[in-house]
Amino acid sequence: MSTYVLRYFPIKARAETCRALLSYSGASYTNEAPAWPQEKSNQPFGKLPVLIETDESGATFKLSDSLAIEHYLATKYGLMVDSSPQDRACQDELRHQIKDIYEFIPQYRFGNEDTRASVKEKLDVQMKYFIEYHENHLKNNGSNGHYFGDKTTYVDIALVASMRAVREFGASIIPGLADWLSPDNAPLINKVIEVVGADPKLVKYFNE
């Protein structure tokens, strides 16, 4: 059985879905926060997160980039949609949209007064499309708290992990962000968070 080390800063951000996937899958892993920027040159591409897998033979496999890590873990632990190539592509589309929303947080946080106004304007436009598209997709899947079928898949976990972080961290930084994700404005997105987020393995992870 493989064991993992996930290198990232001691914050949620780009590694949050990676951690949630590892926890949901019951994988044995440890978090490692390298000294930064001292350890920057020792990482592939000079950035984090980095996943290091050690298998039973002692062989290691190192992978960088958050989405690449997520795809690898979701594939290895049977969480990728496999109903059709179209559904697989749609899953990737949905995941990238979730990531796009999250990326507005550091843009706003580290911007100045002028750039923040522009970021907020772009975010409001993007959130309108995001909510509309995701709510419609979830409705077409039966409004059952899942994006595909009736089982938990990669994009379900990505939404829960990312939107929890957006609410806990992003909503305190960007005015109005919490309103976009309210149960009244995004009922089916919130149902995914409620249904999938209630899984005992995820509850344990989020409460740690």
QUIZIVEN-V519370 format. One record per pair of residues at least 12 apart in sequence whose ideal C-beta (glycine too) atoms are under 10 Angstrom apart, sorted by the first residue. I is the first residue (numbers start at 1). J is the second residue. D is the distance in whole Angstrom. If there is no record, write none. Layout:
i->I j->J d->D
i->I j->J d->D
//
This chain:
i->1 j->26 d->10
i->1 j->27 d->9
i->1 j->28 d->7
i->1 j->55 d->8
i->1 j->56 d->7
i->2 j->27 d->7
i->2 j->28 d->8
i->2 j->29 d->9
i->2 j->53 d->5
i->2 j->54 d->7
i->2 j->55 d->5
i->2 j->56 d->7
i->2 j->59 d->10
i->2 j->60 d->10
i->2 j->61 d->9
i->2 j->76 d->8
i->3 j->27 d->8
i->3 j->28 d->5
i->3 j->29 d->7
i->3 j->30 d->8
i->3 j->52 d->9
i->3 j->53 d->7
i->3 j->54 d->5
i->3 j->55 d->8
i->3 j->56 d->9
i->4 j->18 d->9
i->4 j->22 d->6
i->4 j->27 d->6
i->4 j->28 d->7
i->4 j->29 d->4
i->4 j->30 d->7
i->4 j->31 d->10
i->4 j->51 d->6
i->4 j->52 d->7
i->4 j->53 d->5
i->4 j->54 d->8
i->4 j->61 d->10
i->4 j->69 d->10
i->4 j->73 d->9
i->5 j->29 d->7
i->5 j->30 d->6
i->5 j->31 d->8
i->5 j->32 d->5
i->5 j->50 d->8
i->5 j->51 d->7
i->5 j->52 d->4
i->5 j->53 d->8
i->5 j->54 d->8
i->5 j->60 d->9
i->5 j->62 d->9
i->6 j->18 d->6
i->6 j->19 d->6
i->6 j->22 d->7
i->6 j->27 d->10
i->6 j->29 d->6
i->6 j->30 d->7
i->6 j->31 d->6
i->6 j->32 d->7
i->6 j->33 d->10
i->6 j->48 d->9
i->6 j->49 d->6
i->6 j->50 d->8
i->6 j->51 d->6
i->6 j->52 d->8
i->6 j->53 d->10
i->6 j->69 d->8
i->6 j->73 d->10
i->7 j->30 d->10
i->7 j->31 d->8
i->7 j->32 d->5
i->7 j->33 d->7
i->7 j->34 d->6
i->7 j->39 d->8
i->7 j->42 d->10
i->7 j->43 d->7
i->7 j->48 d->6
i->7 j->49 d->6
i->7 j->50 d->4
i->7 j->51 d->8
i->7 j->52 d->7
i->7 j->62 d->9
i->7 j->64 d->9
i->8 j->31 d->7
i->8 j->32 d->8
i->8 j->33 d->7
i->8 j->34 d->9
i->8 j->48 d->5
i->8 j->49 d->4
i->8 j->50 d->8
i->8 j->51 d->9
i->8 j->66 d->9
i->8 j->69 d->10
i->9 j->31 d->10
i->9 j->33 d->6
i->9 j->34 d->9
i->9 j->36 d->7
i->9 j->48 d->7
i->9 j->49 d->9
i->10 j->31 d->8
i->10 j->32 d->10
i->10 j->33 d->5
i->11 j->33 d->9
i->11 j->165 d->9
i->11 j->169 d->8
i->12 j->102 d->10
i->12 j->161 d->8
i->12 j->162 d->9
i->12 j->164 d->8
i->12 j->165 d->4
i->12 j->166 d->10
i->12 j->168 d->8
i->12 j->169 d->7
i->13 j->48 d->9
i->13 j->49 d->9
i->13 j->66 d->9
i->13 j->102 d->8
i->13 j->105 d->8
i->13 j->106 d->8
i->13 j->162 d->10
i->13 j->165 d->7
i->13 j->169 d->8
i->14 j->47 d->9
i->14 j->48 d->8
i->14 j->49 d->6
i->14 j->65 d->9
i->14 j->66 d->4
i->14 j->67 d->9
i->14 j->69 d->9
i->14 j->70 d->10
i->14 j->99 d->9
i->14 j->102 d->8
i->14 j->103 d->9
i->14 j->106 d->10
i->14 j->162 d->10
i->14 j->165 d->10
i->15 j->31 d->8
i->15 j->48 d->7
i->15 j->49 d->4
i->15 j->50 d->9
i->15 j->51 d->9
i->15 j->66 d->6
i->15 j->69 d->8
i->15 j->70 d->10
i->15 j->161 d->10
i->16 j->49 d->10
i->16 j->66 d->9
i->16 j->102 d->9
i->16 j->158 d->9
i->16 j->160 d->10
i->16 j->161 d->5
i->16 j->162 d->7
i->16 j->164 d->8
i->16 j->165 d->5
i->16 j->166 d->10
i->16 j->169 d->10
i->16 j->205 d->10
i->16 j->206 d->10
i->17 j->66 d->7
i->17 j->67 d->9
i->17 j->69 d->9
i->17 j->70 d->5
i->17 j->73 d->9
i->17 j->74 d->9
i->17 j->95 d->8
i->17 j->98 d->8
i->17 j->99 d->9
i->17 j->102 d->9
i->17 j->154 d->9
i->17 j->155 d->10
i->17 j->157 d->7
i->17 j->158 d->5
i->17 j->159 d->9
i->17 j->160 d->9
i->17 j->161 d->5
i->17 j->162 d->6
i->17 j->165 d->9
i->18 j->49 d->6
i->18 j->51 d->7
i->18 j->66 d->6
i->18 j->67 d->9
i->18 j->68 d->10
i->18 j->69 d->5
i->18 j->70 d->6
i->18 j->72 d->9
i->18 j->73 d->7
i->18 j->74 d->10
i->18 j->158 d->10
i->18 j->161 d->9
i->19 j->31 d->7
i->19 j->49 d->9
i->19 j->73 d->10
i->19 j->161 d->8
i->19 j->205 d->7
i->19 j->206 d->10
i->19 j->208 d->10
i->20 j->70 d->9
i->20 j->73 d->10
i->20 j->157 d->5
i->20 j->158 d->8
i->20 j->160 d->7
i->20 j->161 d->4
i->20 j->162 d->9
i->20 j->164 d->9
i->20 j->165 d->10
i->20 j->196 d->10
i->20 j->197 d->10
i->20 j->201 d->9
i->20 j->202 d->6
i->20 j->205 d->6
i->20 j->206 d->8
i->21 j->69 d->8
i->21 j->70 d->6
i->21 j->71 d->10
i->21 j->72 d->9
i->21 j->73 d->4
i->21 j->74 d->6
i->21 j->76 d->9
i->21 j->77 d->7
i->21 j->79 d->7
i->21 j->154 d->7
i->21 j->157 d->6
i->21 j->158 d->8
i->21 j->161 d->8
i->21 j->205 d->10
i->22 j->51 d->9
i->22 j->69 d->9
i->22 j->73 d->6
i->22 j->77 d->9
i->22 j->201 d->10
i->22 j->205 d->9
i->23 j->157 d->9
i->23 j->161 d->10
i->23 j->199 d->10
i->23 j->201 d->6
i->23 j->202 d->7
i->23 j->203 d->10
i->23 j->204 d->7
i->23 j->205 d->4
i->23 j->206 d->9
i->23 j->208 d->9
i->24 j->73 d->9
i->24 j->74 d->10
i->24 j->77 d->8
i->24 j->79 d->8
i->24 j->152 d->7
i->24 j->154 d->10
i->24 j->156 d->10
i->24 j->157 d->6
i->24 j->160 d->10
i->24 j->161 d->9
i->24 j->196 d->9
i->24 j->199 d->7
i->24 j->200 d->10
i->24 j->201 d->5
i->24 j->202 d->6
i->24 j->204 d->10
i->24 j->205 d->8
i->25 j->73 d->7
i->25 j->74 d->9
i->25 j->76 d->8
i->25 j->77 d->4
i->25 j->78 d->9
i->25 j->79 d->7
i->25 j->157 d->9
i->25 j->201 d->8
i->26 j->77 d->8
i->26 j->201 d->7
i->27 j->53 d->9
i->27 j->73 d->8
i->27 j->76 d->9
i->27 j->77 d->7
i->28 j->54 d->10
i->29 j->51 d->9
i->29 j->52 d->10
i->29 j->53 d->9
i->29 j->73 d->10
i->30 j->52 d->10
i->31 j->49 d->10
i->32 j->48 d->10
i->32 j->49 d->10
i->32 j->50 d->9
i->32 j->52 d->8
i->33 j->48 d->9
i->34 j->48 d->7
i->34 j->50 d->8
i->36 j->48 d->8
i->43 j->62 d->9
i->43 j->64 d->7
i->44 j->62 d->6
i->44 j->63 d->8
i->44 j->64 d->4
i->44 j->65 d->8
i->45 j->64 d->5
i->45 j->65 d->7
i->46 j->64 d->9
i->47 j->64 d->7
i->47 j->65 d->8
i->47 j->66 d->10
i->48 j->64 d->8
i->48 j->65 d->10
i->48 j->66 d->9
i->49 j->63 d->9
i->49 j->64 d->7
i->49 j->65 d->8
i->49 j->66 d->6
i->49 j->68 d->10
i->49 j->69 d->6
i->49 j->70 d->10
i->50 j->62 d->6
i->50 j->63 d->7
i->50 j->64 d->5
i->50 j->65 d->9
i->50 j->66 d->10
i->50 j->69 d->8
i->51 j->63 d->5
i->51 j->64 d->8
i->51 j->65 d->9
i->51 j->66 d->9
i->51 j->68 d->9
i->51 j->69 d->5
i->51 j->70 d->10
i->51 j->72 d->7
i->51 j->73 d->8
i->53 j->69 d->10
i->53 j->72 d->9
i->53 j->73 d->9
i->53 j->76 d->9
i->66 j->99 d->8
i->67 j->92 d->9
i->67 j->95 d->7
i->67 j->96 d->8
i->67 j->99 d->7
i->67 j->158 d->10
i->70 j->95 d->8
i->70 j->99 d->10
i->70 j->154 d->7
i->70 j->155 d->10
i->70 j->157 d->9
i->70 j->158 d->7
i->70 j->161 d->10
i->71 j->91 d->10
i->71 j->92 d->8
i->71 j->95 d->9
i->71 j->154 d->8
i->73 j->154 d->8
i->73 j->157 d->10
i->74 j->91 d->9
i->74 j->95 d->9
i->74 j->153 d->8
i->74 j->154 d->4
i->74 j->155 d->9
i->74 j->157 d->8
i->74 j->158 d->9
i->75 j->154 d->9
i->77 j->154 d->9
i->78 j->151 d->10
i->78 j->153 d->9
i->78 j->154 d->10
i->79 j->91 d->10
i->79 j->151 d->9
i->79 j->152 d->7
i->79 j->153 d->5
i->79 j->154 d->4
i->79 j->155 d->9
i->79 j->156 d->8
i->79 j->157 d->7
i->79 j->158 d->10
i->80 j->92 d->10
i->80 j->148 d->10
i->80 j->153 d->7
i->80 j->154 d->6
i->80 j->155 d->9
i->81 j->94 d->10
i->81 j->147 d->8
i->81 j->148 d->5
i->81 j->149 d->8
i->81 j->151 d->10
i->81 j->153 d->5
i->81 j->154 d->7
i->81 j->155 d->8
i->82 j->148 d->9
i->82 j->153 d->9
i->83 j->148 d->7
i->83 j->149 d->7
i->83 j->153 d->10
i->87 j->147 d->9
i->87 j->148 d->6
i->87 j->149 d->9
i->87 j->153 d->10
i->88 j->148 d->10
i->88 j->154 d->10
i->90 j->137 d->8
i->90 j->147 d->9
i->90 j->148 d->8
i->90 j->155 d->9
i->91 j->147 d->7
i->91 j->148 d->7
i->91 j->153 d->7
i->91 j->154 d->6
i->91 j->155 d->5
i->91 j->156 d->10
i->91 j->158 d->9
i->92 j->154 d->9
i->92 j->155 d->9
i->93 j->133 d->9
i->93 j->137 d->10
i->93 j->155 d->9
i->94 j->130 d->10
i->94 j->133 d->8
i->94 j->134 d->7
i->94 j->137 d->7
i->94 j->138 d->10
i->94 j->147 d->6
i->94 j->148 d->9
i->94 j->154 d->10
i->94 j->155 d->5
i->94 j->156 d->10
i->94 j->158 d->8
i->94 j->159 d->8
i->95 j->147 d->10
i->95 j->154 d->7
i->95 j->155 d->5
i->95 j->157 d->10
i->95 j->158 d->5
i->95 j->159 d->9
i->95 j->162 d->9
i->96 j->158 d->10
i->97 j->126 d->8
i->97 j->129 d->8
i->97 j->130 d->6
i->97 j->133 d->7
i->97 j->134 d->7
i->97 j->155 d->10
i->97 j->159 d->10
i->98 j->130 d->8
i->98 j->134 d->8
i->98 j->155 d->8
i->98 j->158 d->6
i->98 j->159 d->6
i->98 j->161 d->9
i->98 j->162 d->5
i->98 j->163 d->8
i->98 j->166 d->9
i->99 j->158 d->8
i->99 j->162 d->7
i->100 j->123 d->10
i->100 j->126 d->7
i->100 j->129 d->10
i->100 j->130 d->8
i->101 j->123 d->8
i->101 j->126 d->7
i->101 j->127 d->7
i->101 j->130 d->6
i->101 j->131 d->10
i->101 j->162 d->7
i->101 j->163 d->8
i->101 j->166 d->7
i->101 j->170 d->9
i->101 j->177 d->9
i->101 j->180 d->9
i->101 j->181 d->9
i->102 j->158 d->10
i->102 j->161 d->10
i->102 j->162 d->5
i->102 j->163 d->9
i->102 j->165 d->7
i->102 j->166 d->6
i->102 j->169 d->10
i->102 j->170 d->7
i->103 j->119 d->10
i->103 j->123 d->10
i->103 j->126 d->10
i->104 j->119 d->6
i->104 j->120 d->8
i->104 j->122 d->7
i->104 j->123 d->5
i->104 j->124 d->10
i->104 j->126 d->7
i->104 j->127 d->9
i->104 j->166 d->9
i->104 j->170 d->8
i->104 j->173 d->10
i->104 j->174 d->7
i->104 j->177 d->8
i->105 j->119 d->9
i->105 j->123 d->9
i->105 j->165 d->9
i->105 j->166 d->7
i->105 j->169 d->7
i->105 j->170 d->4
i->105 j->171 d->9
i->105 j->173 d->6
i->105 j->174 d->7
i->105 j->177 d->8
i->106 j->119 d->10
i->106 j->170 d->9
i->106 j->173 d->9
i->107 j->119 d->5
i->107 j->120 d->10
i->107 j->122 d->9
i->107 j->123 d->9
i->107 j->174 d->10
i->108 j->120 d->7
i->108 j->122 d->10
i->108 j->123 d->7
i->108 j->170 d->8
i->108 j->173 d->6
i->108 j->174 d->5
i->108 j->175 d->9
i->108 j->177 d->9
i->109 j->169 d->9
i->109 j->170 d->9
i->109 j->173 d->5
i->109 j->174 d->8
i->116 j->173 d->10
i->116 j->174 d->9
i->116 j->175 d->10
i->119 j->174 d->8
i->120 j->174 d->7
i->120 j->175 d->7
i->120 j->176 d->8
i->120 j->177 d->9
i->123 j->170 d->10
i->123 j->174 d->7
i->123 j->176 d->9
i->123 j->177 d->7
i->123 j->180 d->8
i->124 j->174 d->10
i->124 j->176 d->7
i->124 j->177 d->9
i->124 j->180 d->8
i->126 j->180 d->10
i->127 j->176 d->9
i->127 j->177 d->8
i->127 j->179 d->9
i->127 j->180 d->4
i->127 j->181 d->8
i->127 j->185 d->9
i->127 j->186 d->9
i->128 j->180 d->8
i->130 j->180 d->8
i->130 j->181 d->10
i->130 j->186 d->9
i->130 j->189 d->9
i->131 j->180 d->6
i->131 j->181 d->8
i->131 j->185 d->7
i->131 j->186 d->5
i->131 j->188 d->9
i->131 j->189 d->7
i->132 j->186 d->10
i->134 j->147 d->8
i->134 j->155 d->10
i->134 j->159 d->8
i->134 j->186 d->8
i->134 j->188 d->7
i->134 j->189 d->6
i->134 j->192 d->9
i->135 j->185 d->9
i->135 j->186 d->6
i->135 j->187 d->7
i->135 j->188 d->5
i->135 j->189 d->7
i->136 j->188 d->9
i->137 j->155 d->10
i->137 j->188 d->9
i->137 j->189 d->10
i->138 j->159 d->10
i->138 j->186 d->9
i->138 j->187 d->9
i->138 j->188 d->4
i->138 j->189 d->7
i->138 j->191 d->7
i->138 j->192 d->7
i->139 j->187 d->10
i->139 j->188 d->6
i->141 j->188 d->9
i->141 j->192 d->10
i->143 j->187 d->8
i->143 j->188 d->6
i->143 j->191 d->7
i->144 j->188 d->9
i->144 j->191 d->8
i->144 j->192 d->9
i->144 j->195 d->8
i->145 j->188 d->8
i->145 j->190 d->9
i->145 j->191 d->5
i->145 j->192 d->5
i->145 j->193 d->9
i->145 j->194 d->7
i->145 j->195 d->3
i->145 j->196 d->7
i->145 j->197 d->10
i->145 j->198 d->9
i->146 j->191 d->9
i->146 j->192 d->7
i->146 j->195 d->7
i->146 j->196 d->7
i->147 j->159 d->8
i->147 j->188 d->10
i->147 j->192 d->7
i->147 j->196 d->10
i->150 j->195 d->10
i->152 j->192 d->9
i->152 j->195 d->8
i->152 j->196 d->5
i->152 j->199 d->7
i->152 j->202 d->9
i->153 j->196 d->9
i->155 j->192 d->9
i->155 j->196 d->10
i->156 j->192 d->6
i->156 j->193 d->9
i->156 j->195 d->8
i->156 j->196 d->5
i->156 j->197 d->9
i->156 j->199 d->10
i->157 j->192 d->10
i->157 j->196 d->7
i->157 j->197 d->9
i->157 j->199 d->9
i->157 j->202 d->7
i->159 j->189 d->7
i->159 j->192 d->5
i->159 j->193 d->7
i->159 j->196 d->8
i->159 j->197 d->9
i->160 j->189 d->10
i->160 j->192 d->7
i->160 j->193 d->5
i->160 j->194 d->9
i->160 j->195 d->9
i->160 j->196 d->5
i->160 j->197 d->5
i->160 j->198 d->10
i->160 j->199 d->9
i->160 j->202 d->7
i->160 j->206 d->9
i->161 j->193 d->10
i->161 j->196 d->10
i->161 j->197 d->9
i->161 j->202 d->8
i->161 j->205 d->9
i->161 j->206 d->8
i->163 j->181 d->6
i->163 j->186 d->9
i->163 j->189 d->7
i->163 j->190 d->9
i->163 j->192 d->8
i->163 j->193 d->6
i->163 j->197 d->9
i->164 j->193 d->7
i->164 j->197 d->7
i->164 j->202 d->10
i->164 j->206 d->7
i->166 j->178 d->9
i->166 j->180 d->9
i->166 j->181 d->7
i->167 j->181 d->6
i->167 j->193 d->9
i->168 j->206 d->10
i->181 j->193 d->9
//
